[in-house]
Amino acid sequence: MQLVTEDNITELAARRWSSAHDPRTAELMSALVRHLHAFAREVRLSETEWMAAMRWLTETGQISDEKREEFILASDVLGLSMLVVQMNHAFDAKATPATVLGPFHIDGSPEKEFGGDMSDGLPGAPLYVTGTVTGLDGSPVGGAVLDVWQADEEGAYESQIPGIDEARLRAKYTTRVDGSYCLRTIAPKGYSIPMDGPVGELIGGTDISHYRPAHVHFLINAAGYEPLITHLFQEGAEYLDSDVVFGTKQELVVTFEPREAGPTPDGGHSDGPWIEARYDFVLQPA
């Protein structure tokens, strides 16, 4: 019988987990054991700290539900989400860069026509986002689906508001044959991530800014191309340099141009001032 010691526990545990039937699971779990043990040794983890970590993980699970993904939020603020994005989406330099999905995406958004208003009368400055979706060679991508979502003027997403049973500030738009798209919404605002849970409590004990700059989320799918998860950020917005989830990229910062009452990009007319943002998405071939 081999007695367990501080010196051999890591190798024993890693060896056991390397017996996983799936080769990739064996690789992941044995490496995880080694790195976790190395962390514990590096910081000389105390039993009190270990128990605090177990409680934090338990509370993170307890506050999570179908509308709140606290573990995704934890991954985001630790920079792990963006690291995984960078490693898995090494697109061509001409392609639109990817960013984090975030914890507030909801499947099944309603479909809107060209220029359809996903704000549905919510307060805020009218914002039209227009542009094209193309491939790396500039060829238009017709039929691409843009799944779009954002927070309201108070910085809240639909999933954060109790009693909301219908789509709110989210919709799907399909590009025309020439690759063009047009959506209407309201100008986004910068906002704080949820600070009422375990992640917020952890950040509250640091000097880390818990704010995100003003942005609109996009998930774009088109046949023959890699899916693209990205944001558009407002040029000049606060927190661009301190985004709590590390999601800001210069290529995704867009000018929001104020417009006077008059014709709008969807072929309609606005009786009051509105804002236009233009961005041409470039997709990576599958």
LINGIWO-V525321 format. One record per residue. N is the residue number from 1. RES is the residue in three letters. PHI is phi in whole degrees, 0 to 359 (* if undefined). D_LAST is the distance of its C-alpha to the last C-alpha in Angstrom with 1 decimal. Layout:
N|RES|PHI|D_LAST ; N|RES|PHI|D_LAST
This chain:
1|MET|*|52.7 ; 2|GLN|267|50.6 ; 3|LEU|283|51.6 ; 4|VAL|277|48.9 ; 5|THR|230|49.4 ; 6|GLU|297|47.6 ; 7|ASP|282|46.8 ; 8|ASN|250|45.2 ; 9|ILE|301|43.7 ; 10|THR|296|40.2 ; 11|GLU|293|40.0 ; 12|LEU|296|41.4 ; 13|ALA|293|39.0 ; 14|ALA|297|35.9 ; 15|ARG|296|37.2 ; 16|ARG|299|37.6 ; 17|TRP|288|34.1 ; 18|SER|289|32.6 ; 19|SER|274|34.0 ; 20|ALA|307|31.3 ; 21|HIS|294|30.2 ; 22|ASP|274|26.5 ; 23|PRO|303|25.8 ; 24|ARG|292|23.3 ; 25|THR|299|25.8 ; 26|ALA|299|28.6 ; 27|GLU|296|26.8 ; 28|LEU|297|26.1 ; 29|MET|289|29.5 ; 30|SER|292|31.6 ; 31|ALA|292|29.9 ; 32|LEU|300|30.5 ; 33|VAL|302|34.1 ; 34|ARG|298|34.7 ; 35|HIS|288|33.3 ; 36|LEU|297|35.2 ; 37|HIS|293|38.3 ; 38|ALA|296|37.9 ; 39|PHE|299|37.6 ; 40|ALA|301|40.7 ; 41|ARG|290|42.6 ; 42|GLU|300|41.7 ; 43|VAL|264|43.0 ; 44|ARG|51|45.7 ; 45|LEU|302|44.5 ; 46|SER|274|47.6 ; 47|GLU|296|48.1 ; 48|THR|296|48.5 ; 49|GLU|293|45.2 ; 50|TRP|298|43.5 ; 51|MET|294|45.0 ; 52|ALA|299|44.0 ; 53|ALA|295|40.4 ; 54|MET|296|40.6 ; 55|ARG|295|42.1 ; 56|TRP|297|39.4 ; 57|LEU|295|36.7 ; 58|THR|297|38.8 ; 59|GLU|294|39.3 ; 60|THR|297|35.6 ; 61|GLY|292|34.9 ; 62|GLN|292|37.9 ; 63|ILE|275|36.9 ; 64|SER|279|33.3 ; 65|ASP|207|32.8 ; 66|GLU|293|30.3 ; 67|LYS|248|30.6 ; 68|ARG|230|31.0 ; 69|GLU|251|28.7 ; 70|GLU|293|31.0 ; 71|PHE|291|29.2 ; 72|ILE|297|26.0 ; 73|LEU|300|28.4 ; 74|ALA|299|29.9 ; 75|SER|299|26.6 ; 76|ASP|298|25.9 ; 77|VAL|287|29.3 ; 78|LEU|276|29.3 ; 79|GLY|82|26.2 ; 80|LEU|291|24.4 ; 81|SER|300|21.7 ; 82|MET|291|20.8 ; 83|LEU|298|20.9 ; 84|VAL|296|18.4 ; 85|VAL|301|16.1 ; 86|GLN|298|16.6 ; 87|MET|289|16.1 ; 88|ASN|261|12.9 ; 89|HIS|227|11.2 ; 90|ALA|278|12.2 ; 91|PHE|287|10.4 ; 92|ASP|302|11.7 ; 93|ALA|300|15.3 ; 94|LYS|277|14.7 ; 95|ALA|279|12.2 ; 96|THR|294|14.0 ; 97|PRO|289|14.8 ; 98|ALA|267|14.5 ; 99|THR|224|17.8 ; 100|VAL|287|19.4 ; 101|LEU|288|19.3 ; 102|GLY|83|23.1 ; 103|PRO|269|25.5 ; 104|PHE|242|26.1 ; 105|HIS|288|23.1 ; 106|ILE|234|24.3 ; 107|ASP|288|22.5 ; 108|GLY|82|23.8 ; 109|SER|295|24.4 ; 110|PRO|290|26.1 ; 111|GLU|275|24.6 ; 112|LYS|239|26.2 ; 113|GLU|282|26.7 ; 114|PHE|307|26.0 ; 115|GLY|82|28.2 ; 116|GLY|298|29.1 ; 117|ASP|266|30.9 ; 118|MET|273|29.4 ; 119|SER|277|32.4 ; 120|ASP|49|34.8 ; 121|GLY|85|37.9 ; 122|LEU|293|37.4 ; 123|PRO|295|39.3 ; 124|GLY|146|37.6 ; 125|ALA|290|37.1 ; 126|PRO|301|35.0 ; 127|LEU|232|31.6 ; 128|TYR|255|29.3 ; 129|VAL|248|25.8 ; 130|THR|229|24.4 ; 131|GLY|156|21.8 ; 132|THR|228|18.7 ; 133|VAL|240|15.0 ; 134|THR|226|13.4 ; 135|GLY|272|10.6 ; 136|LEU|299|11.4 ; 137|ASP|274|13.8 ; 138|GLY|88|15.6 ; 139|SER|290|14.9 ; 140|PRO|293|15.6 ; 141|VAL|249|13.3 ; 142|GLY|281|15.9 ; 143|GLY|80|15.8 ; 144|ALA|290|13.7 ; 145|VAL|257|15.6 ; 146|LEU|258|17.1 ; 147|ASP|269|18.8 ; 148|VAL|239|21.5 ; 149|TRP|206|24.3 ; 150|GLN|198|27.0 ; 151|ALA|271|30.5 ; 152|ASP|274|33.7 ; 153|GLU|296|36.5 ; 154|GLU|267|37.8 ; 155|GLY|81|34.6 ; 156|ALA|251|34.2 ; 157|TYR|269|31.2 ; 158|GLU|310|31.9 ; 159|SER|293|31.6 ; 160|GLN|267|34.3 ; 161|ILE|254|36.9 ; 162|PRO|298|39.1 ; 163|GLY|83|39.8 ; 164|ILE|276|36.8 ; 165|ASP|245|35.7 ; 166|GLU|225|33.6 ; 167|ALA|301|30.5 ; 168|ARG|220|31.4 ; 169|LEU|56|29.5 ; 170|ARG|206|26.1 ; 171|ALA|191|24.5 ; 172|LYS|243|21.5 ; 173|TYR|237|21.1 ; 174|THR|246|19.1 ; 175|THR|290|18.5 ; 176|ARG|285|20.6 ; 177|VAL|303|19.8 ; 178|ASP|276|20.1 ; 179|GLY|83|17.6 ; 180|SER|280|20.7 ; 181|TYR|220|21.4 ; 182|CYS|206|24.7 ; 183|LEU|229|25.8 ; 184|ARG|242|29.2 ; 185|THR|208|30.1 ; 186|ILE|240|32.6 ; 187|ALA|299|32.4 ; 188|PRO|287|31.3 ; 189|LYS|237|33.6 ; 190|GLY|293|33.3 ; 191|TYR|206|34.2 ; 192|SER|273|35.1 ; 193|ILE|294|33.1 ; 194|PRO|301|35.2 ; 195|MET|252|38.2 ; 196|ASP|263|40.0 ; 197|GLY|231|38.4 ; 198|PRO|302|38.1 ; 199|VAL|294|35.4 ; 200|GLY|298|37.6 ; 201|GLU|298|40.6 ; 202|LEU|294|39.0 ; 203|ILE|293|38.0 ; 204|GLY|299|41.4 ; 205|GLY|266|43.0 ; 206|THR|229|41.2 ; 207|ASP|263|41.0 ; 208|ILE|289|37.3 ; 209|SER|292|36.6 ; 210|HIS|258|35.3 ; 211|TYR|250|34.0 ; 212|ARG|248|30.7 ; 213|PRO|288|30.5 ; 214|ALA|301|30.1 ; 215|HIS|199|26.5 ; 216|VAL|235|24.5 ; 217|HIS|272|21.5 ; 218|PHE|224|18.2 ; 219|LEU|235|15.4 ; 220|ILE|246|13.0 ; 221|ASN|235|10.9 ; 222|ALA|210|9.6 ; 223|ALA|301|8.5 ; 224|GLY|88|5.4 ; 225|TYR|230|4.3 ; 226|GLU|293|4.7 ; 227|PRO|301|8.4 ; 228|LEU|238|10.9 ; 229|ILE|252|14.3 ; 230|THR|206|16.8 ; 231|HIS|232|20.4 ; 232|LEU|242|22.5 ; 233|PHE|255|25.8 ; 234|GLN|280|29.1 ; 235|GLU|301|30.4 ; 236|GLY|84|33.7 ; 237|ALA|292|33.3 ; 238|GLU|294|35.1 ; 239|TYR|74|33.4 ; 240|LEU|300|30.5 ; 241|ASP|269|31.7 ; 242|SER|223|32.4 ; 243|ASP|310|29.6 ; 244|VAL|297|30.5 ; 245|VAL|253|26.9 ; 246|PHE|63|25.9 ; 247|GLY|269|23.2 ; 248|THR|285|24.4 ; 249|LYS|224|22.6 ; 250|GLN|303|24.3 ; 251|GLU|295|21.3 ; 252|LEU|255|21.5 ; 253|VAL|273|25.3 ; 254|VAL|236|26.3 ; 255|THR|285|29.7 ; 256|PHE|261|31.3 ; 257|GLU|268|33.7 ; 258|PRO|289|36.8 ; 259|ARG|234|37.8 ; 260|GLU|276|41.1 ; 261|ALA|306|41.9 ; 262|GLY|152|40.7 ; 263|PRO|298|37.8 ; 264|THR|242|34.4 ; 265|PRO|298|30.9 ; 266|ASP|274|30.6 ; 267|GLY|91|33.6 ; 268|GLY|264|36.1 ; 269|HIS|216|38.8 ; 270|SER|252|39.5 ; 271|ASP|278|43.2 ; 272|GLY|224|42.6 ; 273|PRO|299|40.6 ; 274|TRP|213|36.9 ; 275|ILE|234|34.0 ; 276|GLU|236|30.9 ; 277|ALA|234|27.8 ; 278|ARG|241|25.2 ; 279|TYR|210|21.6 ; 280|ASP|256|18.8 ; 281|PHE|279|15.3 ; 282|VAL|238|12.6 ; 283|LEU|263|9.0 ; 284|GLN|274|6.4 ; 285|PRO|301|3.8 ; 286|ALA|292|0.0
